[in-house]
């Protein structure tokens, strides 16, 4: 996880936020046509050993950014890939209506907030199941002897190998307690990962992660203990006065030391307006102008039913042109880009001015 160096960027549509930097690097491997399926699978496993910067199905990222793809993720689920820029518009419309029929449980041709809430919870659970599936593959990559436990040193060897270092040389250096020759950025990443490793190590702490603990390490949004750790990290990054809570100015300002602050660039007015709206209406539950760690944890909890209902109401309000607090098929199609993100779904959009 990056600390206060994450970059916050502007955007115009409510709750759509741009991710910060990407840390993953490709694993050096032979050309695909010269490697076996098993070797290619191993390469994919090792390439993804770094915990993802982007957390699927949650509203707030590990660096304090709001997930710009959240609405699409919790509406489309596994179908999100079917609405990319190459998708044929007519086919996309049909798929969108198939999803509409699944959300519309009582088949009255209208989607209520309760129906959307149920769907959001279902898609969020789907993201978790996918994380568990991927975790099994990644755990095999760092537990080659299959003893069901992985030490920090074993993980570090595989991680540095995925960054282009010679695996045997790294392993020998760690075994002989020699200093590793890594660049400053990689060293900072390792230090942050080690903190997360210790946090994922459930009592009794033995510095060895089981498969379940490794899941908490890779996907902290699905672990209560790791969720608390994420909250502490985010507050630490954004908290400028050291009171361990966030004021509105702290939440909407760029962290000290970011490129934008150093260069004196102005933030987009719409970005400030939207982040202010998120703070006041969704995160600050008691509306006292301060976000505590408890409030932030509640907001970040992907399985919080109240948050899901709140999100459902927001999603409906975006496209609810007739103001009946439901979504009809015509409204879904007209505002399809909001639900799918597809730039080819070029239907007329009369987005409410406040968004």
N, C-alpha and C positions, 0 to 999 in steps of 0.2 A: 504494500500500500504506500502511495506517495503521501508525504506529510503536507506542509503548507505550500507546496510548489504546484498544486493543481491549478489549472487555468479555467476560469469561468467565462463562458461566451454567451453573447446575446442571442435571442430568438424571439419570434413574434407570436407564436401560438401558445395558448395556456398549457402549462405543464410539459412542454416539449423542450428538452434540455440536451445540450451537446456534451458528450462524454469528453473527459480529459485525455491525457496521453495513453498510448498503448504500449505495454512493456514486452509483449510476446515477440520472440524472434524465431525465425525458421531454424529447424534442426538441419545440420549439414548431413546430406544423405546422397546415395547414388541416384542417377536419373530413375524415374518411376518405372520405365520400361525395362530396367536392368535389375529390379529388385522384386523379391517375392511378395505376395500379399501379406504374409506374416511380418516381413521386414517393414513394409509400408505402414502396417498397423502400429508396429513398435515405434516408428518415427513419429506418428501422430500422437501416440501416448506421451512420448517424451517432450514433444513440442508444447504440449498443453500443461506442463507441470507447474507453471506459474499460476497462482490463483487468478481467475479472470477479473479484469478491472470492471467489466460490465456484469452486473448481477441481474439475471433474467427474472421478470415477474415481480420486481420490487420497485418502489418509487424513488428511493434515495440510494445513490451509489456509495461506495466505501470512501470516496474522497469528498463527499458532500454535494456532488452534483445531483440534480434531479434527473431521473431516467427519461430521456427524450422519447424513447420508444415504448414507454410503459403502457399507454392506451392500446397500441397495436398488439403488444405481447399478451395482454390479458383479454383481448377480444378475439384474436386470431389463434393464439396458442400455437400448436404444431403446424397450422396452415399458413403461418406468416410468410413462408417462402413462396407460396403460390400467388403472392400479390406484389412481386417485384416489378421493376421497370420493363421487363421483357414480357410480362403477362399480357395476353390478349384481352382487351377490355370486355368483350361480350362474355368470355369465359370467366373473367373476374367477377362480373355481375352475378352470374349464376352461382359461383362459389359463395359470394357474399350473402345471397338469399338462402343458401343451404345453411349457413351459419345462423342467419336470422331465425330460421325455423327451429334450430336446436335451442336457441336462447328463449324463444317463445314457447314456453312449456305448456301453457293452457290453450295454445293454438287460436288465440283471438285476434291474430294478425297485429298485435301490438306488444312491444316490450316494455314491461314495467321496471321500476327501480329494483324491486325484489328479484325479478327474473334476471336482471343484469348483475345484481349482487351475487346470486347463486352461480352464474356463469364465470364471473371474475374469480370467485373462490375455487371453482373447478379448474380453471386454467392455471391458477397459481399453484395448485396441487400438482398439476401436470408438469410444471417447470421443476418442482421438487423431485418428482419421479425420474425426470430426465437427468437431473443432477446426480441422483443415486446411481443411475445406470452408467453415466460417464465416470463417476468416481471409482467404480469397480475396475474399469479399464486403466485409469491412471494409477490406482493403487498397485496393480500388477506390475506397472513399469518401475515403481520404486521399491517393490518387495520381491526381487527376483528369486530369493530362496523360499518364498512362500510360507514363512513362519508366522504371518499374520500381524507382524509388528514392523514399523519402520522408524529408525533413529533419525535424528536431525542430520547427522553426518551422511547417512545413506541418501537422504533427500537432497542434501547440498551437492553431493557428487553428481546425481542425475540432473539437477537443475543447472549446474555449471556446464555439464556436457551438452545440455540443450541450448546453451548460449554460445557454443562453439569451442569450449575448452576440451582438452584431451582428458577423457574419463579416467584412464589409468594414472595419468600424472596427478590429477586432482586427488584421486583416492590415496595415492602414495603420500602426497603432501599432507593430507589430513591425518593419515595413520601415523606419520612421523612427526606430527604437530609442527609442521613447517608453515610459514606464512604463505597464504595464497596470493598469487599475482593477478588481481582483478582491478578493473577500472573503478573510479570513484562512484559512478552511478550504480554499477552492479553491487558494490559493497553496501551502498545505502539500501538497495532492494533486499539484500540478504539480511541486513539488520532488522528491517521491518518484518520480513517473513519469519525471522526467528522469534520475534515478539508474538506473532500470530500462532506460531508453532506451540509455544509455551501455553498460550491461552486455550488452544484446542486440546491440550493434554489434560484430560479429566482426572480428578482425584481417584486413587492415589497417584500423584504425578511421578512418572518414571522416565519422561522424555522420549518415550516410545509411543507412536500413534498407531492405534488400531484402525481398521477400515472406517468405522463410524467416526472416530476422531479425525481421520484424514478428510472425511466429508465436511466436518465442521471447519477444517482448515481451508479447504477449497471454496466452500459455500457457506460462509458464516451467517448468511441470512436465514438459514434453516436450523440454527442452533441458538437457544436462548442465551447461553453463556457468551457465545461469540457475538451475538447481537449487541449485548451490553458492551463488549470490547469495541465493536465498530462505532457505537455511539460515543464512547470516550475518545476515540481517535478523531472523529469528525468534530466534536466540540473542541478538542485540543487544537485542531487546525484552524478553526474559525473564531475561536474565543480570543479576543484581543486584549481584554482587561484582566484575564486570569480568574474570573469568578466561577468558572466551570458551568456556565450556562450561556445562552445566546440571546442577545438583544436583536431587534430588527436591523439596526445599522450593521451589526456584525454579520448577520445572515445575508444581507444584500450586497455587502462589500467584498472586494477581492482580498484573498489572504495576503498578508504582508510578505513581500519578496517575490510576488509573481511578476512575470514579464509586463503584463498590462499596467500594474501599478508603477513599475520602474520607469516605463516609457510615458506614463501620464495619459494613457488613452482613456477616452470616455466610454462608459458602458452604455449600451443601447437603452433608451428610455423604456421600451416595451419589456426588456429583460428585467429591469428594476421593478416595473409595475407587476409583472407576473410573479416574480419571486416574493414580492411584498404580499401579494394575494395569497400565495401558498403558505407563507408564515402566519398571517393573521387569521385566515379562515380554516386552515387544516392542521397545522402543527401546534400552534398555541391554543390548546384546548380550553383553557380557562380565560383566555383573552386578557391577560394581565401585561402583555407586552414583552414577556420573557419566556423563552423555551428552555425548559429544564431537560436533564438527561432522561427523566421518566417520560416526558411528553414526546421527546424525539424517538425513544425506543418504541413507544406505542405507535407512532406514525410509521416507523420503519418495519414493523412486524408484518410480514407478507400475509399472515393468516388472521389478521385482525378483521373481524366481521363488520365492525362499525366503519372502519376505513374503507372496506370494500363497498359498503352501501353508499358512503359519501362519494366515492369515486364513481359509482354507478349513476348517481344523480347528476354529477358533473358531466359525464359522458352523454347522458340523455339531453341535458340542457344545451349542449353545443349544437345539436341538430333538431331540437324540438321546435320547429317553426310554428306549429299551431298551438303551442303552449298548453298541451293537455297532459304534460308530464309523462308521456309515453313516446316510444319511437315506432313509427310506421315504416313499411318497406321503402316508400318513396323518400323518406327523410334519410334513411340509411344510405340509399343510393346517391342522393344528392350530396351528402357529406361523406362520401366513401373514402376520400383521401385522409380524413381524420381517423377513420377506423382501420384503414389498411396501409396508409403511407405511400400508396402507389401513385406515381406522378402521371401514369397513363389514364387513371380514372378521372378524366377531365370533365367533370360535371360542374354546373354552375354552383358557386358557393357564395352565400350571403352571410359570412361569418359575423356574429354579433360584435359590435364595435369594442365592447369591453374585453374581448379576447384578442 
